[in-house]
Amino acid sequence: MEYLTREELLGRNRNDAHEILENCAGKSIRDNFAFKVFDSAVKSNFGDKARIASVLDLGTARGAFVEKISAAGYLSVYGTDVDDYVRPDNKKLLKEFRTVDLSWDKIPWPDDHFDVVVAWCVLPHLENPFHCVREVRRVLKPGGIFIFTAPYLASKPSADYFVERKDFGSYRANNNHLVLFPSGVVKKSILKYFDLIDIEYHFRPKVFLGWKGPIRKWLYRLAKLMGRVWIKKLAERWAYNIVYVLRNKK
């Protein structure tokens, strides 16, 4: 999807945006990676009370993530986006949905309201994601969990692309990623408010294609035998997205 301002999303490009976002779900959501990271983090933090944790999904789009976590028993789910793209069946799963421009507006809920906030590939699309991060901190309860993703700029594919083309593949002129999140930016703009719990890496199955595919498949099978640490090392090398799992410091 091309980059559009709020005025374009809600104005002359509104029909086009709805056609795309009412049918859109990110790769990490489609392949269940997002749910696995979320479910593990929430259960680890809230234990027996995980299923009653209040969850805010930023950038809900059609509601694909809402659908997945609701099916798993998470029933206190809220959503927000710049416009209402949520499919009717998924809207029924939400306790509440509100529209907001996450770049500039206050998230329309009170302080200390949510146990968990998730943003699956949302922050890099915002003109002012750092305002959004401060708002997330405000609406999260003390010790609440914030999970967000961004394109992983330090992976081997990303680094190779940059060396060859002097650009990042995820930030090409014809897509709508705007803000980069290298580790230094995350540390100074986000980790001042949150403690780092975990980092996960999401890679695409296409790394197993081409002439290197069989070698990578063999390495991945070997890593599985050696344990999670080695799987994570390979995932970091091949990653398309990085996932930060954070805890509110306040």
Buried (B, 14 or more C-beta within 10 A) or exposed (E): EEEBEBEBBBEEBEEBBBEBBBEBBBBBBEBEBBBEBBBEBBBEBBEEEBBEBBBBBBBBBBBBBBBBBBEEEBBBBBBBBBBBBBBEEBBEBBEEBBBBBBBEBEBEBEEBBBBBBBBBBBBBBBBBBBBBBBBBBBBBBEEBBBBBBBBBBEBEBBEEBBEEEEEBBBBEEEEEBBBEBEEEBBEEBBBEBBEEBBBBBBBBEEBBEEEEEEEBEEBBEEBEEEEEEBBBBBBBBBBBBBBBBBBBEE
